[in-house]
Amino acid sequence: MAAIYSLYIINKSGGLIFYKDYGSAGRMDTNDSLRLASLWHSMHAISQQLSPVSGCSGIELLQADTFDLHCFQSLTGTKFFVVCEPGTHHMEDLLKNIYELYTDYVLKNPFYEMEMPIRCELFDVNLAQAVQKDRVALLGR
């Protein structure tokens, strides 16, 4: 069984620039993925404003009965979030690894336009390897 159900990357404006499904049972269509990304962006921004503590970075973990949603926001405002099995605690490391892949293979790609959907084969290949490595590490725990 897969620990990671899906991965989303949202630009600083709330637009979905990357989505990858890893075999979740309730596969979403494109419109549902766009709505979820937009909703998450809005909830993240509202949580920053509602926090009684200054400097709050927003929601980092949303726990539900059937899934967990882990989020990492880069300094530029790009958000990376994974929907995974409940109780998966190591997703922060995976999200930071995905962010490093994003900086190495997407941002350094001279043909990539900022804030636009990600279409980069090297990113896809290295992302698949990182997720597979993470799944293997989970089986060993």
GULOGU-606492 format. One record per residue: residue number from 1; residue in one letter; y, z negated, x negated of N, C-alpha, C, O in turn. Coordinates in steps of 0.1 Angstrom, whole numbers, plus 5000, padded with zeros to 4 digits. Atoms other than C-alpha are relative to their C-alpha. Layout:
+-------+------+------+------+------+------+------+------+------+------+------+------+------+------+
| gumar | zami |  n.Y |  n.Z |  n.X | ca.Y | ca.Z | ca.X |  c.Y |  c.Z |  c.X |  o.Y |  o.Z |  o.X |
+-------+------+------+------+------+------+------+------+------+------+------+------+------+------+
|   NUM |    a |    Y |    Z |    X |    Y |    Z |    X |    Y |    Z |    X |    Y |    Z |    X |
...
+-------+------+------+------+------+------+------+------+------+------+------+------+------+------+
***
This chain:
+-------+------+------+------+------+------+------+------+------+------+------+------+------+------+
| gumar | zami |  n.Y |  n.Z |  n.X | ca.Y | ca.Z | ca.X |  c.Y |  c.Z |  c.X |  o.Y |  o.Z |  o.X |
+-------+------+------+------+------+------+------+------+------+------+------+------+------+------+
|     1 |    m | 4988 | 5000 | 4992 | 5000 | 5000 | 5000 | 5012 | 5000 | 4991 | 5013 | 4993 | 4981 |
|     2 |    a | 4988 | 4999 | 5008 | 5034 | 5009 | 4987 | 5009 | 4988 | 5002 | 5011 | 4984 | 5013 |
|     3 |    a | 4991 | 5011 | 4999 | 5058 | 4981 | 4979 | 5014 | 5005 | 5004 | 5021 | 4999 | 5011 |
|     4 |    i | 4987 | 4994 | 4997 | 5088 | 5004 | 4982 | 4998 | 5010 | 5012 | 4990 | 5019 | 5011 |
|     5 |    y | 5001 | 4991 | 4988 | 5093 | 5022 | 5016 | 5010 | 5012 | 4998 | 5006 | 5023 | 5000 |
|     6 |    s | 4990 | 4990 | 5001 | 5125 | 5041 | 5008 | 5011 | 4996 | 4991 | 5014 | 4984 | 4989 |
|     7 |    l | 4988 | 5002 | 5009 | 5155 | 5045 | 4984 | 5012 | 5007 | 5006 | 5010 | 5019 | 5010 |
|     8 |    y | 4987 | 4994 | 4995 | 5191 | 5052 | 4994 | 5010 | 4999 | 4989 | 5011 | 4988 | 4982 |
|     9 |    i | 4989 | 5001 | 5009 | 5221 | 5060 | 4972 | 5012 | 5004 | 5009 | 5012 | 5015 | 5014 |
|    10 |    i | 4988 | 4997 | 4991 | 5255 | 5058 | 4990 | 5012 | 5000 | 4991 | 5014 | 4992 | 4982 |
|    11 |    n | 4988 | 4999 | 5008 | 5288 | 5069 | 4975 | 5010 | 4990 | 5004 | 5008 | 4983 | 5014 |
|    12 |    k | 4990 | 5011 | 4997 | 5319 | 5047 | 4975 | 5007 | 5002 | 5014 | 5013 | 4992 | 5019 |
|    13 |    s | 4994 | 4998 | 4987 | 5331 | 5063 | 5008 | 4990 | 4997 | 5011 | 4993 | 4998 | 5023 |
|    14 |    g | 5010 | 5002 | 4990 | 5298 | 5055 | 5026 | 4991 | 5011 | 5003 | 4983 | 5011 | 5012 |
|    15 |    g | 5008 | 4988 | 4998 | 5283 | 5089 | 5024 | 4986 | 4999 | 4993 | 4986 | 4995 | 4982 |
|    16 |    l | 5013 | 5000 | 5006 | 5246 | 5093 | 5018 | 4999 | 5011 | 4990 | 5000 | 5023 | 4994 |
|    17 |    i | 5001 | 4989 | 5010 | 5241 | 5112 | 4985 | 4986 | 5002 | 4995 | 4983 | 5012 | 4988 |
|    18 |    f | 5014 | 4998 | 5004 | 5204 | 5106 | 4979 | 4991 | 4991 | 5010 | 4995 | 4980 | 5013 |
|    19 |    y | 5010 | 5008 | 4992 | 5174 | 5095 | 5001 | 4986 | 5005 | 4996 | 4984 | 5017 | 4994 |
|    20 |    k | 5014 | 4997 | 5004 | 5138 | 5093 | 4991 | 4991 | 4991 | 5008 | 4992 | 4979 | 5008 |
|    21 |    d | 5009 | 5008 | 4993 | 5110 | 5082 | 5014 | 4987 | 4999 | 4992 | 4982 | 5009 | 4987 |
|    22 |    y | 5012 | 5002 | 5008 | 5079 | 5067 | 4997 | 4988 | 4996 | 5010 | 4980 | 4987 | 5006 |
|    23 |    g | 5011 | 5001 | 4992 | 5055 | 5069 | 5026 | 5000 | 4989 | 5010 | 4990 | 4983 | 5014 |
|    24 |    s | 4999 | 5010 | 4990 | 5068 | 5044 | 5051 | 4994 | 5005 | 5013 | 4995 | 5017 | 5016 |
|    25 |    a | 5006 | 4996 | 4987 | 5051 | 5044 | 5085 | 5010 | 5007 | 5010 | 5006 | 5017 | 5016 |
|    26 |    g | 4990 | 4995 | 4991 | 5082 | 5050 | 5105 | 5010 | 5009 | 4993 | 5022 | 5006 | 4991 |
|    27 |    r | 4992 | 4991 | 5007 | 5096 | 5080 | 5087 | 5012 | 5004 | 5008 | 5011 | 5008 | 5020 |
|    28 |    m | 4988 | 4997 | 4993 | 5132 | 5087 | 5096 | 5004 | 5014 | 4998 | 5001 | 5020 | 4987 |
|    29 |    d | 4995 | 4986 | 5002 | 5148 | 5121 | 5102 | 5014 | 4998 | 4993 | 5018 | 4987 | 4990 |
|    30 |    t | 4987 | 5000 | 5008 | 5180 | 5131 | 5084 | 5011 | 4993 | 5007 | 5018 | 4985 | 5000 |
|    31 |    n | 4989 | 5006 | 4993 | 5204 | 5119 | 5111 | 4998 | 4985 | 4999 | 5008 | 4977 | 4998 |
|    32 |    d | 5003 | 5015 | 5001 | 5187 | 5084 | 5111 | 5004 | 4995 | 4986 | 5009 | 4984 | 4985 |
|    33 |    s | 4997 | 5004 | 5014 | 5190 | 5082 | 5073 | 5015 | 4999 | 4998 | 5020 | 4990 | 4992 |
|    34 |    l | 4986 | 5000 | 5001 | 5227 | 5091 | 5075 | 5006 | 4988 | 5007 | 5016 | 4982 | 5003 |
|    35 |    r | 4995 | 5012 | 4992 | 5233 | 5065 | 5102 | 4998 | 4987 | 4993 | 5006 | 4978 | 4993 |
|    36 |    l | 5004 | 5012 | 5007 | 5215 | 5038 | 5083 | 5009 | 4998 | 4988 | 5014 | 4987 | 4985 |
|    37 |    a | 4992 | 5001 | 5012 | 5235 | 5046 | 5051 | 5014 | 4996 | 5004 | 5020 | 4987 | 4998 |
|    38 |    s | 4987 | 5003 | 4996 | 5268 | 5045 | 5070 | 5001 | 4986 | 5006 | 5011 | 4979 | 5003 |
|    39 |    l | 5000 | 5013 | 4994 | 5259 | 5013 | 5089 | 4999 | 4990 | 4988 | 5006 | 4980 | 4989 |
|    40 |    w | 5002 | 5009 | 5011 | 5248 | 4996 | 5056 | 5014 | 4999 | 4992 | 5018 | 4988 | 4989 |
|    41 |    h | 4987 | 5000 | 5007 | 5281 | 5006 | 5039 | 5010 | 4992 | 5008 | 5017 | 4984 | 5002 |
|    42 |    s | 4990 | 5008 | 4992 | 5301 | 4991 | 5068 | 4997 | 4985 | 5000 | 5006 | 4977 | 4998 |
|    43 |    m | 5004 | 5014 | 5001 | 5281 | 4959 | 5069 | 5003 | 4994 | 4987 | 5007 | 4982 | 4986 |
|    44 |    h | 4998 | 5005 | 5013 | 5284 | 4955 | 5032 | 5015 | 4997 | 4998 | 5019 | 4987 | 4992 |
|    45 |    a | 4986 | 5001 | 5001 | 5322 | 4960 | 5034 | 5005 | 4988 | 5008 | 5014 | 4980 | 5004 |
|    46 |    i | 4996 | 5011 | 4991 | 5326 | 4935 | 5063 | 4996 | 4987 | 4994 | 5003 | 4977 | 4994 |
|    47 |    s | 5005 | 5012 | 5006 | 5305 | 4909 | 5045 | 5009 | 4996 | 4988 | 5011 | 4984 | 4986 |
|    48 |    q | 4990 | 5003 | 5011 | 5329 | 4911 | 5015 | 5012 | 4994 | 5005 | 5018 | 4984 | 5000 |
|    49 |    q | 4987 | 5005 | 4994 | 5359 | 4905 | 5038 | 4998 | 4986 | 5007 | 5007 | 4978 | 5007 |
|    50 |    l | 5003 | 5012 | 4992 | 5342 | 4877 | 5058 | 4997 | 4988 | 4991 | 4998 | 4976 | 4995 |
|    51 |    s | 5004 | 5010 | 5009 | 5331 | 4857 | 5028 | 5011 | 4990 | 4997 | 5022 | 4994 | 4994 |
|    52 |    p | 4990 | 5010 | 5003 | 5349 | 4824 | 5023 | 5003 | 4999 | 4985 | 5013 | 4992 | 4981 |
|    53 |    v | 4998 | 5000 | 5015 | 5345 | 4828 | 4985 | 5006 | 5013 | 4995 | 5001 | 5024 | 4999 |
|    54 |    s | 4993 | 4988 | 5005 | 5368 | 4852 | 4967 | 4991 | 5006 | 4990 | 4983 | 5000 | 4983 |
|    55 |    g | 5008 | 4993 | 5010 | 5351 | 4879 | 4946 | 4986 | 5003 | 5005 | 4977 | 5006 | 4997 |
|    56 |    c | 5013 | 4997 | 4995 | 5321 | 4883 | 4969 | 4997 | 5014 | 4999 | 5005 | 5023 | 5001 |
|    57 |    s | 5004 | 4986 | 5002 | 5302 | 4914 | 4961 | 4993 | 5006 | 5012 | 4988 | 5018 | 5011 |
|    58 |    g | 5006 | 4995 | 4988 | 5287 | 4918 | 4996 | 4985 | 4996 | 5001 | 4981 | 4988 | 4993 |
|    59 |    i | 5014 | 5003 | 4998 | 5252 | 4917 | 5009 | 4991 | 5005 | 4989 | 4992 | 5017 | 4986 |
|    60 |    e | 5010 | 4996 | 5011 | 5225 | 4918 | 4982 | 4986 | 5001 | 5005 | 4978 | 5008 | 5000 |
|    61 |    l | 5014 | 5000 | 4995 | 5194 | 4911 | 5003 | 5001 | 4997 | 5015 | 5008 | 4988 | 5020 |
|    62 |    l | 5002 | 5002 | 4985 | 5186 | 4915 | 5040 | 4985 | 4999 | 5002 | 4977 | 5008 | 4999 |
|    63 |    q | 5014 | 5002 | 4997 | 5153 | 4900 | 5051 | 4997 | 5001 | 5014 | 5004 | 4995 | 5023 |
|    64 |    a | 5004 | 4999 | 4986 | 5135 | 4909 | 5083 | 4985 | 4997 | 5000 | 4979 | 4994 | 4989 |
|    65 |    d | 5014 | 5004 | 4999 | 5100 | 4902 | 5095 | 4991 | 5011 | 4993 | 4981 | 5007 | 4987 |
|    66 |    t | 5009 | 4989 | 5005 | 5086 | 4936 | 5084 | 5005 | 5007 | 4988 | 4998 | 5016 | 4983 |
|    67 |    f | 4995 | 4994 | 5012 | 5108 | 4946 | 5055 | 5011 | 4992 | 4994 | 5016 | 4983 | 5000 |
|    68 |    d | 4988 | 5005 | 5007 | 5134 | 4935 | 5029 | 5008 | 5012 | 4996 | 5003 | 5022 | 4993 |
|    69 |    l | 4991 | 4990 | 5005 | 5164 | 4955 | 5020 | 5008 | 4994 | 4988 | 5016 | 4984 | 4990 |
|    70 |    h | 4993 | 5005 | 5012 | 5177 | 4949 | 4984 | 5011 | 5010 | 4997 | 5009 | 5022 | 4997 |
|    71 |    c | 4989 | 4991 | 5003 | 5211 | 4963 | 4974 | 5006 | 4997 | 4986 | 5008 | 4985 | 4983 |
|    72 |    f | 4992 | 5002 | 5012 | 5229 | 4968 | 4941 | 5012 | 5009 | 5001 | 5011 | 5021 | 5003 |
|    73 |    q | 4988 | 4993 | 5000 | 5265 | 4979 | 4939 | 5005 | 5002 | 4986 | 5007 | 4991 | 4979 |
|    74 |    s | 4995 | 4998 | 5013 | 5278 | 4995 | 4908 | 5015 | 4997 | 5000 | 5021 | 4995 | 5010 |
|    75 |    l | 4985 | 5002 | 5001 | 5314 | 4989 | 4895 | 5008 | 5011 | 5006 | 5020 | 5008 | 5010 |
|    76 |    t | 4993 | 4989 | 4994 | 5324 | 5023 | 4908 | 4999 | 5000 | 5015 | 5005 | 5008 | 5022 |
|    77 |    g | 5002 | 5001 | 4985 | 5313 | 5013 | 4944 | 4988 | 5008 | 5005 | 4986 | 5007 | 5017 |
|    78 |    t | 5012 | 4993 | 4996 | 5282 | 5034 | 4945 | 4989 | 4989 | 5003 | 4987 | 4980 | 4995 |
|    79 |    k | 5010 | 5009 | 4996 | 5255 | 5015 | 4963 | 4986 | 5006 | 5000 | 4983 | 5017 | 5004 |
|    80 |    f | 5014 | 4996 | 5001 | 5217 | 5017 | 4956 | 4993 | 4989 | 5008 | 4994 | 4977 | 5006 |
|    81 |    f | 5008 | 5010 | 4993 | 5194 | 5001 | 4981 | 4986 | 5005 | 5003 | 4984 | 5017 | 5006 |
|    82 |    v | 5014 | 4997 | 4998 | 5156 | 5000 | 4986 | 4996 | 4992 | 5012 | 5000 | 4980 | 5014 |
|    83 |    v | 5007 | 5007 | 4990 | 5137 | 4991 | 5017 | 4986 | 4998 | 4996 | 4979 | 5008 | 4992 |
|    84 |    c | 5013 | 5003 | 5006 | 5105 | 4974 | 5007 | 4992 | 4990 | 5008 | 4997 | 4984 | 5018 |
|    85 |    e | 5008 | 5010 | 4993 | 5077 | 4951 | 5017 | 5007 | 4986 | 5000 | 5014 | 4983 | 4990 |
|    86 |    p | 4995 | 5013 | 5000 | 5087 | 4916 | 5027 | 4995 | 4991 | 4988 | 4984 | 4992 | 4985 |
|    87 |    g | 5004 | 5009 | 5011 | 5087 | 4891 | 4999 | 5000 | 5006 | 4986 | 4995 | 4999 | 4976 |
|    88 |    t | 4999 | 4993 | 5013 | 5092 | 4916 | 4971 | 5012 | 4995 | 4993 | 5023 | 4998 | 4997 |
|    89 |    h | 4989 | 5007 | 5006 | 5114 | 4897 | 4946 | 5006 | 5006 | 4988 | 5016 | 5002 | 4983 |
|    90 |    h | 4995 | 4994 | 5013 | 5118 | 4919 | 4916 | 5008 | 5013 | 5001 | 5010 | 5020 | 4991 |
|    91 |    m | 4993 | 4988 | 4997 | 5138 | 4947 | 4932 | 5013 | 5002 | 4992 | 5017 | 5013 | 4990 |
|    92 |    e | 4987 | 4999 | 5008 | 5170 | 4939 | 4913 | 4998 | 5007 | 4987 | 5007 | 5015 | 4984 |
|    93 |    d | 5002 | 4993 | 5012 | 5155 | 4950 | 4881 | 4997 | 5015 | 5002 | 5002 | 5024 | 4994 |
|    94 |    l | 5003 | 4985 | 4997 | 5142 | 4983 | 4896 | 5013 | 5007 | 5004 | 5015 | 5018 | 5000 |
|    95 |    l | 4988 | 4994 | 4996 | 5176 | 4989 | 4912 | 5009 | 5003 | 4988 | 5016 | 5013 | 4987 |
|    96 |    k | 4992 | 4999 | 5013 | 5194 | 4984 | 4878 | 4994 | 5012 | 4992 | 5001 | 5019 | 4986 |
|    97 |    n | 5007 | 4989 | 5007 | 5168 | 5008 | 4863 | 5004 | 5013 | 5006 | 5007 | 5023 | 4999 |
|    98 |    i | 4997 | 4988 | 4992 | 5175 | 5034 | 4890 | 5015 | 5003 | 4997 | 5018 | 5015 | 4995 |
|    99 |    y | 4986 | 4997 | 5003 | 5213 | 5030 | 4883 | 5001 | 5006 | 4986 | 5009 | 5015 | 4984 |
|   100 |    e | 5000 | 4994 | 5013 | 5206 | 5037 | 4846 | 4996 | 5014 | 5000 | 5002 | 5023 | 4993 |
|   101 |    l | 5005 | 4986 | 4999 | 5187 | 5068 | 4855 | 5011 | 5009 | 5006 | 5013 | 5020 | 5002 |
|   102 |    y | 4989 | 4993 | 4993 | 5216 | 5078 | 4878 | 5011 | 5003 | 4990 | 5017 | 5014 | 4990 |
|   103 |    t | 4990 | 4998 | 5009 | 5241 | 5074 | 4850 | 4996 | 5010 | 4989 | 5004 | 5019 | 4985 |
|   104 |    d | 5005 | 4991 | 5011 | 5219 | 5092 | 4824 | 4998 | 5015 | 5005 | 5001 | 5024 | 4998 |
|   105 |    y | 5004 | 4986 | 4996 | 5207 | 5122 | 4845 | 5009 | 5006 | 5011 | 5009 | 5018 | 5012 |
|   106 |    v | 4991 | 4994 | 4990 | 5233 | 5126 | 4873 | 5014 | 5001 | 4995 | 5020 | 5011 | 4995 |
|   107 |    l | 4986 | 5000 | 5004 | 5267 | 5115 | 4860 | 5002 | 5008 | 4987 | 5013 | 5013 | 4985 |
|   108 |    k | 4998 | 4993 | 5013 | 5261 | 5131 | 4826 | 4997 | 5015 | 5002 | 4997 | 5023 | 4992 |
|   109 |    n | 5003 | 4986 | 4997 | 5250 | 5164 | 4843 | 5013 | 5008 | 5002 | 5021 | 5004 | 5011 |
|   110 |    p | 4988 | 4993 | 4999 | 5279 | 5188 | 4838 | 5002 | 5008 | 5013 | 5013 | 5012 | 5017 |
|   111 |    f | 5000 | 4993 | 4987 | 5270 | 5206 | 4871 | 5001 | 4991 | 5012 | 5003 | 4996 | 5023 |
|   112 |    y | 5000 | 5009 | 4988 | 5271 | 5175 | 4893 | 5015 | 4998 | 5003 | 5023 | 4995 | 4995 |
|   113 |    e | 4987 | 5003 | 4995 | 5302 | 5170 | 4914 | 5000 | 4986 | 5006 | 4991 | 4983 | 5014 |
|   114 |    m | 5000 | 5014 | 4996 | 5311 | 5134 | 4920 | 5001 | 4999 | 5015 | 5007 | 5007 | 5022 |
|   115 |    e | 5001 | 5004 | 4985 | 5304 | 5119 | 4955 | 4992 | 5010 | 5008 | 4992 | 5009 | 5020 |
|   116 |    m | 5007 | 4990 | 4993 | 5283 | 5149 | 4964 | 4985 | 4997 | 5000 | 4980 | 4989 | 4991 |
|   117 |    p | 5015 | 5003 | 5001 | 5245 | 5149 | 4972 | 4994 | 5003 | 4987 | 4998 | 5013 | 4980 |
|   118 |    i | 5006 | 4999 | 5013 | 5223 | 5145 | 4942 | 4989 | 5011 | 5001 | 4980 | 5010 | 5008 |
|   119 |    r | 5010 | 4990 | 5001 | 5203 | 5176 | 4933 | 4998 | 5002 | 4985 | 5003 | 5011 | 4979 |
|   120 |    c | 5002 | 5000 | 5014 | 5190 | 5170 | 4898 | 4985 | 4997 | 4997 | 4980 | 4986 | 5000 |
|   121 |    e | 5015 | 5000 | 5002 | 5154 | 5177 | 4888 | 4996 | 4989 | 4990 | 4986 | 4982 | 4992 |
|   122 |    l | 5003 | 5010 | 5010 | 5155 | 5154 | 4857 | 5001 | 4986 | 5006 | 4993 | 4977 | 5003 |
|   123 |    f | 4999 | 5013 | 4993 | 5167 | 5125 | 4879 | 4988 | 4998 | 5009 | 4982 | 4987 | 5009 |
|   124 |    d | 5012 | 5001 | 4991 | 5139 | 5132 | 4904 | 4987 | 4996 | 4993 | 4980 | 4987 | 4997 |
|   125 |    v | 5012 | 5003 | 5008 | 5112 | 5132 | 4877 | 5000 | 4986 | 4995 | 4990 | 4979 | 4996 |
|   126 |    n | 4999 | 5013 | 5006 | 5124 | 5101 | 4860 | 5000 | 4989 | 5010 | 4994 | 4978 | 5008 |
|   127 |    l | 5000 | 5009 | 4989 | 5129 | 5083 | 4893 | 4985 | 4998 | 5004 | 4981 | 4987 | 5007 |
|   128 |    a | 5014 | 5001 | 4996 | 5093 | 5091 | 4903 | 4992 | 4992 | 4990 | 4984 | 4984 | 4994 |
|   129 |    q | 5007 | 5008 | 5010 | 5081 | 5077 | 4870 | 5003 | 4985 | 5001 | 4995 | 4977 | 4999 |
|   130 |    a | 4996 | 5014 | 4999 | 5101 | 5045 | 4874 | 4994 | 4993 | 5012 | 4990 | 4982 | 5010 |
|   131 |    v | 5006 | 5006 | 4988 | 5089 | 5039 | 4909 | 4985 | 4998 | 4998 | 4979 | 4988 | 5002 |
|   132 |    q | 5014 | 5001 | 5002 | 5053 | 5046 | 4899 | 4997 | 4988 | 4990 | 4987 | 4981 | 4992 |
|   133 |    k | 5002 | 5011 | 5009 | 5056 | 5022 | 4869 | 5002 | 4987 | 5007 | 4995 | 4977 | 5004 |
|   134 |    d | 4998 | 5012 | 4993 | 5070 | 4996 | 4892 | 4988 | 4996 | 5009 | 4985 | 4985 | 5010 |
|   135 |    r | 5012 | 5002 | 4992 | 5041 | 5000 | 4916 | 4988 | 4995 | 4992 | 4981 | 4985 | 4996 |
|   136 |    v | 5011 | 5004 | 5009 | 5016 | 4996 | 4887 | 5003 | 4985 | 4996 | 4993 | 4977 | 4996 |
|   137 |    a | 4996 | 5014 | 5004 | 5035 | 4964 | 4876 | 4997 | 4991 | 5012 | 4993 | 4979 | 5009 |
|   138 |    l | 5003 | 5009 | 4989 | 5032 | 4950 | 4911 | 4985 | 4997 | 5002 | 4981 | 4986 | 5005 |
|   139 |    l | 5015 | 5002 | 4999 | 4994 | 4955 | 4912 | 4995 | 4990 | 4990 | 4986 | 4983 | 4992 |
|   140 |    g | 5004 | 5010 | 5010 | 4992 | 4935 | 4880 | 5004 | 4986 | 5002 | 5000 | 4977 | 4995 |
|   141 |    r | 4995 | 5014 | 4998 | 5010 | 4905 | 4894 | 4992 | 4993 | 5009 | 4995 | 4981 | 5013 |
+-------+------+------+------+------+------+------+------+------+------+------+------+------+------+
***
